[in-house]
């Protein structure tokens, strides 16, 4: 099973800042990586798939990069609604696994 | 607009079977190419993929749960279901149904339902 390690665990930033979230896989997943946003009491929301493709309706301030074992989600200018927990998920091999999450909180 | 809605008991006793249903509106469980999945999140923990059923009836499960799971689709009711047998307190979680044209990522989600395993 591929283990995903996200860093940092918590990121404290202000609206308008740039956020950089990392996800490292225990073995290569090629570009088979997605990012989700989750808010309390809500279902996860798919942001990015295949490392850099934005899902439908996702603002272009969200972008993804990387390949192999190291991946990054960048939010160029944080909006108030972006403060949430972010999960990476790999589908390079089954079982499909998630990282433990990065909490993006308001500074 | 396609929507998914989970339903089922909120409380299950240890060693019993957890049964949940996901009702699809705005689309069909038989839609060509779609995968219908279950994912869960225990309180305070991360997300875990449980398994999926394809519109063709093909299934795939997380090996850690494989011996306890069945997932099936009911085309007459436009639903798909999860059964998890011999549950323990570790199976307490919010259970989500989800869907996508790919088997391994999920664009459409239900709102989730909390299932507590307790005597």
gemmi code that builds the backbone of each chain (N, CA, C; Angstrom):
import gemmi

chains = {
    "A": [
        ("UNK", (0.846, -1.195, 0.000), (0.000, 0.000, 0.000), (0.881, 1.245, 0.000)),
        ("UNK", (0.541, 2.193, -0.862), (1.323, 3.426, -0.946), (0.893, 4.383, 0.156)),
        ("UNK", (1.865, 4.868, 0.895), (1.606, 5.827, 1.975), (1.910, 7.226, 1.463)),
        ("UNK", (0.973, 8.136, 1.710), (1.154, 9.540, 1.348), (1.389, 10.358, 2.610)),
        ("UNK", (2.433, 11.171, 2.598), (2.764, 12.017, 3.731), (2.635, 13.476, 3.324)),
        ("UNK", (1.739, 14.183, 3.993), (1.508, 15.593, 3.662), (2.235, 16.499, 4.648)),
        ("UNK", (2.724, 17.613, 4.133), (3.360, 18.608, 4.989), (3.043, 20.010, 4.486)),
        ("UNK", (2.982, 21.000, 5.399), (3.001, 20.779, 6.854), (1.672, 20.228, 7.344)),
        ("UNK", (1.599, 19.880, 8.610), (0.339, 19.426, 9.164), (-0.666, 20.559, 9.257)),
        ("UNK", (-0.179, 21.727, 9.635), (-1.002, 22.923, 9.711), (-0.237, 24.079, 9.082)),
        ("UNK", (-0.955, 24.885, 8.325), (-0.368, 26.042, 7.654), (-1.210, 27.266, 8.023)),
        ("UNK", (-0.573, 28.237, 8.642), (-1.279, 29.449, 9.087), (-0.916, 30.601, 8.169)),
        ("UNK", (-1.888, 31.088, 7.421), (-1.668, 32.161, 6.449), (-2.821, 33.153, 6.497)),
        ("UNK", (-2.662, 34.253, 5.793), (-3.687, 35.290, 5.734), (-4.317, 35.319, 4.351)),
        ("UNK", (-5.557, 35.775, 4.259), (-6.160, 35.974, 2.930), (-5.252, 36.822, 2.045)),
        ("UNK", (-5.118, 36.403, 0.791), (-4.227, 37.086, -0.135), (-2.852, 36.464, -0.229)),
        ("UNK", (-2.480, 35.651, 0.769), (-1.179, 34.967, 0.748), (-1.187, 33.843, -0.272)),
        ("UNK", (0.016, 33.363, -0.562), (0.212, 32.192, -1.413), (0.416, 30.980, -0.518)),
        ("UNK", (-0.283, 29.886, -0.800), (-0.165, 28.665, -0.012), (0.488, 27.571, -0.845)),
        ("UNK", (1.430, 26.871, -0.232), (2.098, 25.756, -0.893), (2.001, 24.528, 0.010)),
        ("UNK", (1.304, 23.515, -0.468), (1.080, 22.292, 0.290), (1.808, 21.152, -0.418)),
        ("UNK", (2.433, 20.285, 0.370), (3.230, 19.208, -0.198), (2.644, 17.838, 0.117)),
        ("UNK", (2.916, 16.918, -0.779), (2.471, 15.531, -0.626), (3.585, 14.647, -1.175)),
        ("UNK", (4.050, 13.725, -0.354), (5.120, 12.814, -0.771), (4.627, 11.371, -0.692)),
        ("UNK", (4.842, 10.614, -1.760), (4.413, 9.222, -1.830), (5.562, 8.280, -1.496)),
        ("UNK", (5.226, 7.156, -0.874), (6.248, 6.182, -0.471), (6.845, 5.437, -1.662)),
        ("UNK", (6.179, 5.485, -2.803), (6.715, 4.991, -4.060), (6.044, 5.731, -5.195)),
        ("UNK", (6.603, 5.630, -6.378), (6.117, 6.431, -7.487), (4.661, 6.118, -7.830)),
        ("UNK", (3.908, 7.193, -8.063), (2.528, 7.061, -8.539), (2.382, 7.700, -9.917)),
        ("UNK", (3.529, 7.979, -10.567), (3.522, 8.683, -11.848), (2.833, 10.036, -11.671)),
        ("UNK", (1.756, 10.285, -12.404), (1.015, 11.531, -12.205), (-0.386, 11.254, -11.663)),
        ("UNK", (-0.563, 10.057, -11.113), (-1.896, 9.640, -10.653), (-2.169, 10.163, -9.245)),
        ("UNK", (-2.342, 11.473, -9.168), (-2.537, 12.102, -7.874), (-3.621, 13.156, -7.964)),
        ("UNK", (-4.461, 13.200, -6.938), (-5.549, 14.172, -6.863), (-5.455, 14.938, -5.540)),
        ("UNK", (-6.107, 16.084, -5.530), (-6.200, 16.905, -4.318), (-7.676, 17.193, -4.049)),
        ("UNK", (-8.038, 17.148, -2.759), (-9.390, 17.433, -2.325), (-9.356, 18.503, -1.230)),
        ("UNK", (-10.410, 19.282, -1.194), (-10.634, 20.251, -0.119), (-11.778, 19.729, 0.737)),
        ("UNK", (-11.610, 19.801, 2.054), (-12.688, 19.361, 2.927), (-12.929, 20.375, 4.030)),
        ("UNK", (-14.212, 20.729, 4.166), (-14.647, 21.616, 5.251), (-15.505, 20.825, 6.215)),
        ("UNK", (-15.543, 21.234, 7.484), (-16.317, 20.480, 8.483), (-17.771, 20.318, 8.069)),
        ("UNK", (-18.253, 19.083, 8.207), (-19.653, 18.811, 7.903), (-19.987, 18.746, 6.433)),
        ("UNK", (-18.968, 18.872, 5.582), (-19.199, 18.812, 4.136), (-18.443, 17.633, 3.534)),
        ("UNK", (-18.877, 17.206, 2.373), (-18.153, 16.177, 1.636), (-16.869, 16.758, 1.043)),
        ("UNK", (-15.886, 15.920, 0.805), (-14.692, 16.407, 0.098), (-15.062, 16.935, -1.287)),
        ("UNK", (-14.249, 17.869, -1.750), (-14.450, 18.492, -3.061), (-13.202, 18.244, -3.889)),
        ("UNK", (-13.369, 17.611, -5.036), (-12.225, 17.352, -5.904), (-11.736, 18.660, -6.506)),
        ("UNK", (-10.460, 18.964, -6.300), (-9.869, 20.179, -6.847), (-9.048, 19.887, -8.098)),
        ("UNK", (-8.144, 18.936, -7.969), (-7.122, 18.638, -8.979), (-7.072, 17.135, -9.198)),
        ("UNK", (-6.936, 16.692, -10.451), (-6.693, 15.283, -10.735), (-5.583, 15.171, -11.773)),
        ("UNK", (-5.009, 13.973, -11.852), (-3.852, 13.757, -12.739), (-2.794, 14.827, -12.523)),
        ("UNK", (-2.545, 15.115, -11.265), (-1.507, 16.033, -10.779), (-1.778, 17.501, -11.030)),
        ("UNK", (-2.235, 17.866, -12.237), (-2.352, 19.306, -12.535), (-3.668, 19.721, -13.178)),
        ("UNK", (-4.558, 18.778, -13.472), (-5.826, 19.144, -14.117), (-6.859, 19.606, -13.094)),
        ("UNK", (-7.374, 20.822, -13.311), (-8.415, 21.307, -12.401), (-9.751, 20.650, -12.711)),
        ("UNK", (-10.455, 20.246, -11.663), (-11.795, 19.692, -11.836), (-12.757, 20.814, -12.222)),
        ("UNK", (-13.927, 20.434, -12.719), (-14.894, 21.408, -13.174), (-15.287, 22.404, -12.096)),
        ("UNK", (-15.276, 23.680, -12.439), (-15.714, 24.714, -11.516), (-14.669, 25.176, -10.518)),
        ("UNK", (-13.469, 24.643, -10.593), (-12.412, 25.019, -9.645), (-11.687, 26.271, -10.146)),
        ("UNK", (-11.561, 27.293, -9.290), (-10.906, 28.537, -9.721), (-9.451, 28.318, -10.105)),
        ("UNK", (-8.962, 29.163, -11.000), (-7.598, 28.969, -11.487), (-6.526, 29.401, -10.493)),
        ("UNK", (-6.910, 29.870, -9.314), (-5.893, 30.133, -8.289), (-5.361, 28.828, -7.696)),
        ("UNK", (-6.064, 27.716, -7.959), (-5.600, 26.400, -7.528), (-4.787, 25.768, -8.661)),
        ("UNK", (-3.578, 25.292, -8.326), (-2.780, 24.609, -9.330), (-1.993, 23.477, -8.680)),
        ("UNK", (-1.716, 22.446, -9.465), (-0.967, 21.306, -8.973), (0.249, 21.048, -9.834)),
        ("UNK", (1.255, 20.453, -9.214), (2.477, 20.116, -9.948), (3.126, 18.894, -9.319)),
        ("UNK", (4.156, 18.376, -10.021), (4.912, 17.244, -9.499), (4.806, 16.027, -10.381)),
        ("UNK", (5.461, 14.958, -9.954), (5.378, 13.654, -10.599), (6.204, 12.669, -9.789)),
        ("UNK", (5.917, 11.400, -9.954), (6.683, 10.389, -9.243), (6.281, 10.289, -7.787)),
        ("UNK", (7.076, 10.895, -6.916), (6.798, 10.806, -5.481), (6.563, 12.153, -4.808)),
        ("UNK", (6.813, 13.256, -5.483), (6.688, 14.573, -4.850), (5.725, 15.471, -5.603)),
        ("UNK", (4.746, 15.977, -4.861), (3.665, 16.742, -5.459), (3.380, 17.991, -4.627)),
        ("UNK", (2.852, 19.004, -5.312), (2.558, 20.270, -4.658), (1.209, 20.791, -5.114)),
        ("UNK", (0.436, 21.292, -4.166), (-0.772, 22.058, -4.455), (-0.470, 23.503, -4.084)),
        ("UNK", (-0.691, 24.395, -5.029), (-0.460, 25.814, -4.788), (-1.766, 26.567, -4.924)),
        ("UNK", (-2.029, 27.431, -3.955), (-3.165, 28.350, -4.031), (-2.548, 29.732, -4.129)),
        ("UNK", (-2.726, 30.394, -5.271), (-1.927, 31.586, -5.557), (-2.263, 32.757, -4.649)),
        ("UNK", (-3.533, 33.039, -4.439), (-3.963, 34.100, -3.542), (-5.149, 33.585, -2.757)),
        ("UNK", (-4.939, 33.376, -1.474), (-5.954, 32.758, -0.644), (-7.196, 33.633, -0.510)),
        ("UNK", (-8.346, 33.007, -0.780), (-9.628, 33.641, -0.538), (-10.149, 33.151, 0.807)),
        ("UNK", (-11.037, 33.905, 1.451), (-11.534, 33.483, 2.780), (-12.126, 32.073, 2.776)),
        ("UNK", (-12.737, 31.681, 1.666), (-13.370, 30.355, 1.609), (-12.378, 29.225, 1.389)),
        ("UNK", (-11.096, 29.519, 1.237), (-10.095, 28.482, 0.981), (-9.564, 27.842, 2.262)),
        ("UNK", (-9.927, 28.401, 3.409), (-9.392, 27.849, 4.665), (-10.168, 26.582, 5.010)),
        ("UNK", (-9.447, 25.465, 5.003), (-10.055, 24.138, 5.076), (-8.934, 23.116, 5.269)),
        ("UNK", (-9.297, 21.852, 5.234), (-8.294, 20.778, 5.244), (-8.147, 20.259, 3.815)),
        ("UNK", (-6.920, 20.021, 3.409), (-6.624, 19.553, 2.059), (-5.986, 18.171, 2.128)),
        ("UNK", (-6.501, 17.274, 1.300), (-6.002, 15.908, 1.235), (-5.474, 15.609, -0.163)),
        ("UNK", (-4.331, 14.946, -0.221), (-3.903, 14.375, -1.485), (-4.338, 12.911, -1.520)),
        ("UNK", (-4.481, 12.365, -2.717), (-4.937, 10.982, -2.901), (-4.247, 10.398, -4.118)),
        ("UNK", (-3.722, 9.191, -3.968), (-3.049, 8.562, -5.099), (-3.891, 7.456, -5.681)),
        ("UNK", (-3.805, 7.320, -6.986), (-4.462, 6.209, -7.655), (-3.520, 5.553, -8.650)),
        ("UNK", (-2.241, 5.612, -8.300), (-1.240, 4.915, -9.104), (-1.345, 3.412, -8.942)),
        ("UNK", (-1.764, 2.988, -7.752), (-2.001, 1.566, -7.539), (-3.048, 1.383, -6.459)),
        ("UNK", (-3.758, 0.273, -6.557), (-4.778, -0.052, -5.572), (-4.129, -0.748, -4.374)),
        ("UNK", (-4.581, -0.477, -3.145), (-5.719, 0.373, -2.808), (-5.393, 1.856, -2.927)),
        ("UNK", (-6.382, 2.619, -3.353), (-6.231, 4.061, -3.492), (-6.171, 4.642, -2.090)),
        ("UNK", (-5.178, 5.477, -1.836), (-4.947, 5.961, -0.479), (-4.885, 7.477, -0.431)),
        ("UNK", (-5.158, 7.994, 0.756), (-5.152, 9.430, 1.006), (-4.019, 9.779, 1.968)),
        ("UNK", (-3.562, 11.029, 1.876), (-2.680, 11.559, 2.895), (-3.470, 11.888, 4.152)),
        ("UNK", (-2.747, 12.285, 5.181), (-3.409, 12.551, 6.465), (-4.005, 13.945, 6.535)),
        ("UNK", (-3.699, 14.777, 5.543), (-4.313, 16.100, 5.468), (-3.408, 17.228, 5.936)),
        ("UNK", (-3.590, 18.388, 5.341), (-2.967, 19.643, 5.786), (-4.088, 20.614, 6.117)),
        ("UNK", (-4.080, 21.121, 7.340), (-5.085, 22.102, 7.737), (-4.571, 23.490, 7.409)),
        ("UNK", (-5.316, 24.190, 6.581), (-4.990, 25.569, 6.215), (-5.866, 26.477, 7.061)),
        ("UNK", (-5.226, 27.196, 7.988), (-5.984, 28.021, 8.920), (-5.621, 29.492, 8.755)),
        ("UNK", (-6.552, 30.336, 9.191), (-6.345, 31.777, 9.095), (-5.380, 32.235, 10.188)),
        ("UNK", (-4.379, 33.000, 9.782), (-3.376, 33.511, 10.721), (-3.921, 34.709, 11.473)),
    ],
    "B": [
        ("UNK", (-29.115, 18.102, -12.595), (-27.935, 18.027, -11.744), (-27.943, 16.697, -10.994)),
        ("UNK", (-26.848, 15.965, -11.080), (-26.760, 14.666, -10.438), (-26.500, 14.847, -8.945)),
        ("UNK", (-27.234, 14.104, -8.135), (-27.031, 14.151, -6.687), (-27.007, 12.731, -6.127)),
        ("UNK", (-26.247, 12.563, -5.058), (-26.168, 11.294, -4.347), (-26.609, 11.501, -2.908)),
        ("UNK", (-27.329, 10.535, -2.351), (-27.812, 10.645, -0.977), (-27.678, 9.302, -0.279)),
        ("UNK", (-26.896, 9.303, 0.814), (-26.735, 8.085, 1.592), (-27.909, 7.914, 2.552)),
        ("UNK", (-28.242, 6.665, 2.853), (-29.252, 6.381, 3.866), (-28.926, 5.045, 4.524)),
        ("UNK", (-29.390, 4.915, 5.773), (-29.153, 3.690, 6.516), (-29.115, 3.965, 8.000)),
        ("UNK", (-29.020, 2.899, 8.800), (-29.008, 3.068, 10.266), (-27.804, 3.861, 10.735)),
        ("UNK", (-28.019, 4.693, 11.734), (-26.932, 5.465, 12.305), (-26.204, 4.723, 13.420)),
        ("UNK", (-26.776, 3.628, 13.862), (-26.198, 2.859, 14.966), (-26.257, 1.378, 14.623)),
        ("UNK", (-25.112, 0.721, 14.746), (-25.012, -0.718, 14.479), (-24.259, -1.365, 15.639)),
        ("UNK", (-24.692, -2.537, 16.020), (-24.041, -3.247, 17.132), (-22.792, -3.991, 16.633)),
        ("UNK", (-21.787, -4.101, 17.490), (-20.597, -4.884, 17.116), (-20.982, -6.296, 16.695)),
        ("UNK", (-20.265, -6.800, 15.693), (-20.427, -8.125, 15.076), (-21.593, -8.182, 14.089)),
        ("UNK", (-22.409, -7.142, 14.020), (-23.522, -7.151, 13.076), (-23.079, -6.595, 11.720)),
        ("UNK", (-24.030, -6.493, 10.797), (-23.740, -6.013, 9.448), (-24.219, -4.584, 9.259)),
        ("UNK", (-23.328, -3.749, 8.785), (-23.647, -2.364, 8.444), (-24.156, -2.348, 7.009)),
        ("UNK", (-25.322, -1.755, 6.807), (-25.900, -1.682, 5.462), (-26.266, -0.251, 5.140)),
        ("UNK", (-25.732, 0.255, 4.053), (-26.019, 1.607, 3.591), (-26.431, 1.583, 2.130)),
        ("UNK", (-27.256, 2.541, 1.776), (-27.726, 2.689, 0.402), (-27.435, 4.101, -0.073)),
        ("UNK", (-27.065, 4.212, -1.330), (-26.868, 5.512, -1.962), (-27.872, 5.640, -3.103)),
        ("UNK", (-28.741, 6.629, -3.007), (-29.743, 6.863, -4.037), (-29.251, 7.940, -4.988)),
        ("UNK", (-29.352, 7.636, -6.268), (-28.863, 8.536, -7.313), (-30.050, 9.273, -7.917)),
        ("UNK", (-29.934, 10.580, -8.020), (-30.953, 11.359, -8.722), (-30.281, 12.165, -9.822)),
        ("UNK", (-30.963, 12.292, -10.937), (-30.426, 13.053, -12.057), (-29.550, 12.251, -12.990)),
        ("UNK", (-29.371, 10.973, -12.709), (-28.579, 10.102, -13.573), (-28.993, 8.663, -13.270)),
        ("UNK", (-28.371, 7.711, -13.955), (-28.702, 6.309, -13.751), (-27.479, 5.529, -13.314)),
        ("UNK", (-27.697, 4.589, -12.401), (-26.598, 3.725, -11.969), (-26.088, 2.882, -13.138)),
        ("UNK", (-26.884, 2.805, -14.178), (-26.493, 2.034, -15.364), (-25.769, 2.876, -16.397)),
        ("UNK", (-25.533, 4.148, -16.084), (-24.881, 5.043, -17.046), (-23.550, 4.455, -17.470)),
        ("UNK", (-23.395, 4.370, -18.771), (-22.203, 3.784, -19.348), (-20.925, 4.459, -18.871)),
        ("UNK", (-20.041, 3.646, -18.270), (-18.729, 4.157, -17.917), (-18.577, 4.700, -16.523)),
        ("UNK", (-19.628, 4.763, -15.749), (-19.518, 5.349, -14.429), (-19.210, 4.300, -13.348)),
        ("UNK", (-18.484, 4.779, -12.339), (-18.124, 3.972, -11.179), (-18.793, 4.575, -9.954)),
        ("UNK", (-19.343, 3.704, -9.107), (-20.080, 4.138, -7.927), (-19.357, 3.599, -6.706)),
        ("UNK", (-18.886, 4.495, -5.848), (-17.908, 4.149, -4.819), (-18.382, 4.470, -3.409)),
        ("UNK", (-17.706, 3.851, -2.467), (-17.883, 4.153, -1.043), (-16.534, 4.524, -0.441)),
        ("UNK", (-16.547, 5.553, 0.394), (-15.363, 6.073, 1.071), (-15.798, 6.427, 2.476)),
        ("UNK", (-14.918, 6.258, 3.445), (-15.301, 6.576, 4.817), (-14.231, 7.402, 5.516)),
        ("UNK", (-14.656, 8.065, 6.593), (-13.742, 8.857, 7.402), (-14.077, 8.665, 8.875)),
        ("UNK", (-13.258, 7.894, 9.596), (-13.472, 7.762, 11.049), (-13.294, 9.114, 11.728)),
        ("UNK", (-13.937, 9.303, 12.870), (-13.823, 10.593, 13.580), (-12.374, 10.968, 13.846)),
        ("UNK", (-11.985, 12.173, 13.446), (-10.645, 12.667, 13.699), (-9.548, 12.037, 12.867)),
        ("UNK", (-9.936, 11.237, 11.883), (-8.935, 10.544, 11.069), (-9.093, 10.894, 9.591)),
        ("UNK", (-8.266, 10.279, 8.774), (-8.284, 10.569, 7.351), (-9.297, 9.738, 6.588)),
        ("UNK", (-9.276, 9.921, 5.290), (-10.226, 9.261, 4.392), (-9.716, 7.886, 3.982)),
        ("UNK", (-10.635, 6.956, 3.788), (-10.289, 5.586, 3.395), (-11.223, 5.112, 2.280)),
        ("UNK", (-10.647, 4.694, 1.159), (-11.425, 4.126, 0.070), (-11.884, 2.731, 0.456)),
        ("UNK", (-13.180, 2.455, 0.246), (-13.738, 1.149, 0.599), (-13.837, 0.253, -0.641)),
        ("UNK", (-14.425, 0.787, -1.711), (-14.584, -0.013, -2.914), (-15.553, 0.629, -3.875)),
        ("UNK", (-15.717, -0.019, -5.046), (-16.664, 0.508, -6.024), (-17.383, -0.621, -6.756)),
        ("UNK", (-18.497, -0.231, -7.376), (-19.188, -1.085, -8.336), (-19.259, -0.316, -9.642)),
        ("UNK", (-18.929, -0.968, -10.727), (-19.011, -0.381, -12.051), (-20.414, -0.601, -12.605)),
        ("UNK", (-20.811, 0.206, -13.568), (-22.151, 0.051, -14.139), (-22.336, -1.350, -14.720)),
        ("UNK", (-21.220, -1.996, -15.086), (-21.293, -3.348, -15.658), (-21.519, -4.416, -14.587)),
        ("UNK", (-21.377, -3.998, -13.299), (-21.484, -4.948, -12.203), (-20.151, -5.363, -11.628)),
        ("UNK", (-19.086, -5.007, -12.305), (-17.745, -5.334, -11.792), (-17.476, -4.558, -10.519)),
        ("UNK", (-16.808, -5.203, -9.578), (-16.494, -4.560, -8.297), (-15.000, -4.629, -8.006)),
        ("UNK", (-14.577, -3.729, -7.124), (-13.207, -3.738, -6.618), (-13.230, -3.217, -5.195)),
        ("UNK", (-12.431, -3.844, -4.331), (-12.495, -3.491, -2.915), (-11.097, -3.230, -2.352)),
        ("UNK", (-11.055, -2.450, -1.290), (-9.829, -2.275, -0.535), (-9.480, -3.614, 0.119)),
        ("UNK", (-8.271, -4.131, -0.125), (-7.913, -5.440, 0.431), (-8.040, -5.517, 1.951)),
        ("UNK", (-7.878, -4.401, 2.628), (-7.971, -4.429, 4.090), (-9.387, -4.712, 4.567)),
        ("UNK", (-10.357, -4.539, 3.685), (-11.763, -4.741, 4.051), (-12.424, -5.825, 3.221)),
        ("UNK", (-11.702, -6.377, 2.262), (-12.292, -7.216, 1.216), (-13.116, -8.375, 1.759)),
        ("UNK", (-12.675, -8.987, 2.847), (-13.381, -10.172, 3.355), (-14.696, -9.810, 4.027)),
        ("UNK", (-14.926, -8.525, 4.251), (-16.124, -8.118, 4.983), (-17.106, -7.316, 4.149)),
        ("UNK", (-16.759, -7.041, 2.860), (-17.540, -6.072, 2.090), (-18.315, -6.717, 0.959)),
        ("UNK", (-19.482, -6.158, 0.690), (-20.085, -6.346, -0.618), (-20.670, -5.007, -1.058)),
        ("UNK", (-20.525, -4.731, -2.327), (-21.099, -3.530, -2.938), (-21.859, -3.969, -4.167)),
        ("UNK", (-23.082, -3.500, -4.291), (-23.908, -3.916, -5.421), (-24.755, -2.758, -5.900)),
        ("UNK", (-25.253, -2.879, -7.131), (-26.113, -1.862, -7.724), (-27.490, -2.447, -7.988)),
        ("UNK", (-28.502, -1.649, -7.744), (-29.887, -2.037, -8.001), (-30.443, -1.085, -9.059)),
        ("UNK", (-30.471, -1.544, -10.288), (-30.889, -0.657, -11.374), (-32.365, -0.295, -11.276)),
        ("UNK", (-33.186, -1.173, -10.705), (-34.624, -0.894, -10.618), (-34.918, 0.264, -9.664)),
        ("UNK", (-34.064, 0.415, -8.657), (-34.251, 1.492, -7.681), (-33.270, 2.649, -7.908)),
        ("UNK", (-32.401, 2.496, -8.876), (-31.365, 3.488, -9.149), (-30.541, 3.783, -7.890)),
        ("UNK", (-30.066, 2.725, -7.278), (-29.305, 2.816, -6.047), (-28.086, 1.890, -6.116)),
        ("UNK", (-27.119, 2.164, -5.247), (-26.092, 1.172, -5.003), (-25.875, 1.078, -3.495)),
        ("UNK", (-25.391, -0.070, -3.058), (-25.397, -0.370, -1.642), (-24.063, -0.908, -1.151)),
        ("UNK", (-23.837, -0.698, 0.135), (-22.658, -1.219, 0.820), (-23.105, -2.100, 1.971)),
        ("UNK", (-22.507, -3.253, 2.083), (-22.704, -4.103, 3.261), (-21.334, -4.426, 3.830)),
        ("UNK", (-21.166, -4.153, 5.110), (-19.917, -4.427, 5.815), (-20.265, -5.316, 6.995)),
        ("UNK", (-19.775, -6.540, 6.961), (-20.152, -7.521, 7.980), (-19.165, -7.539, 9.143)),
        ("UNK", (-19.624, -8.109, 10.246), (-18.797, -8.303, 11.447), (-18.111, -7.014, 11.882)),
        ("UNK", (-18.883, -5.960, 12.001), (-18.306, -4.647, 12.304), (-17.772, -4.594, 13.727)),
        ("UNK", (-16.797, -3.719, 13.908), (-16.243, -3.417, 15.225), (-16.314, -1.902, 15.424)),
        ("UNK", (-15.908, -1.455, 16.592), (-15.945, -0.015, 16.859), (-15.039, 0.752, 15.897)),
        ("UNK", (-14.038, 0.074, 15.334), (-13.150, 0.722, 14.363), (-13.855, 1.081, 13.064)),
        ("UNK", (-15.043, 0.533, 12.860), (-15.813, 0.848, 11.659), (-16.708, 2.060, 11.841)),
        ("UNK", (-16.684, 2.669, 13.017), (-17.406, 3.919, 13.233), (-16.793, 4.998, 12.359)),
        ("UNK", (-17.630, 5.635, 11.543), (-17.111, 6.604, 10.578), (-18.261, 7.336, 9.907)),
        ("UNK", (-17.920, 8.418, 9.228), (-18.837, 9.011, 8.265), (-18.610, 8.279, 6.949)),
        ("UNK", (-19.672, 7.739, 6.397), (-19.596, 6.989, 5.152), (-20.139, 7.866, 4.018)),
        ("UNK", (-19.331, 7.971, 2.963), (-19.720, 8.751, 1.794), (-19.909, 7.815, 0.596)),
        ("UNK", (-20.936, 8.074, -0.201), (-20.968, 7.482, -1.530), (-20.459, 8.548, -2.508)),
        ("UNK", (-19.840, 8.091, -3.571), (-19.205, 9.013, -4.502), (-19.184, 8.384, -5.897)),
        ("UNK", (-18.948, 9.224, -6.884), (-18.992, 8.732, -8.255), (-18.090, 9.550, -9.167)),
        ("UNK", (-17.650, 8.900, -10.258), (-16.872, 9.579, -11.294), (-16.832, 8.649, -12.498)),
        ("UNK", (-16.376, 9.175, -13.605), (-16.178, 8.336, -14.791), (-14.906, 7.504, -14.674)),
        ("UNK", (-14.074, 7.822, -13.699), (-12.885, 7.028, -13.391), (-13.145, 6.257, -12.105)),
        ("UNK", (-12.494, 5.105, -11.944), (-12.777, 4.286, -10.752), (-12.066, 4.758, -9.501)),
        ("UNK", (-11.132, 5.674, -9.674), (-10.172, 5.900, -8.598), (-10.029, 7.349, -8.179)),
        ("UNK", (-10.950, 8.203, -8.577), (-11.040, 9.569, -8.071), (-12.510, 9.942, -8.142)),
        ("UNK", (-12.897, 10.975, -7.379), (-14.325, 11.173, -7.176), (-14.711, 12.630, -7.241)),
        ("UNK", (-15.505, 12.977, -8.263), (-15.964, 14.344, -8.449), (-17.281, 14.586, -7.713)),
        ("UNK", (-18.163, 13.609, -7.743), (-19.496, 13.769, -7.165), (-19.571, 12.983, -5.866)),
        ("UNK", (-20.067, 13.657, -4.806), (-20.137, 13.048, -3.477), (-21.527, 13.231, -2.877)),
        ("UNK", (-21.920, 12.269, -2.054), (-23.066, 12.483, -1.192), (-22.641, 13.317, 0.006)),
        ("UNK", (-23.602, 13.682, 0.828), (-23.301, 14.529, 1.983), (-22.653, 13.765, 3.123)),
        ("UNK", (-22.736, 12.427, 3.088), (-22.148, 11.595, 4.124), (-23.143, 11.260, 5.212)),
        ("UNK", (-22.959, 10.093, 5.805), (-23.804, 9.674, 6.914), (-22.943, 9.040, 7.996)),
        ("UNK", (-23.162, 9.451, 9.234), (-22.392, 8.921, 10.356), (-22.986, 7.599, 10.804)),
        ("UNK", (-22.133, 6.586, 10.868), (-22.525, 5.294, 11.408), (-21.655, 5.017, 12.630)),
        ("UNK", (-22.318, 4.788, 13.743), (-21.629, 4.486, 14.993), (-21.803, 3.016, 15.313)),
        ("UNK", (-20.699, 2.346, 15.605), (-20.759, 0.947, 16.018), (-20.601, 0.905, 17.530)),
        ("UNK", (-21.668, 0.504, 18.192), (-21.662, 0.491, 19.645), (-22.755, -0.439, 20.146)),
        ("UNK", (-22.488, -1.044, 21.277), (-23.506, -1.910, 21.878), (-24.463, -1.097, 22.746)),
    ],
}
model = gemmi.Model(1)
for chain_id, residues in chains.items():
    chain = gemmi.Chain(chain_id)
    for i, (resn, *xyz) in enumerate(residues, 1):
        res = gemmi.Residue()
        res.name, res.seqid = resn, gemmi.SeqId(i, " ")
        for name, pos in zip(("N", "CA", "C"), xyz):
            atom = gemmi.Atom()
            atom.name, atom.element = name, gemmi.Element(name[0])
            atom.pos, atom.b_iso = gemmi.Position(*pos), 0.0
            res.add_atom(atom)
        chain.add_residue(res)
    model.add_chain(chain)
structure = gemmi.Structure()
structure.add_model(model)
structure.setup_entities()
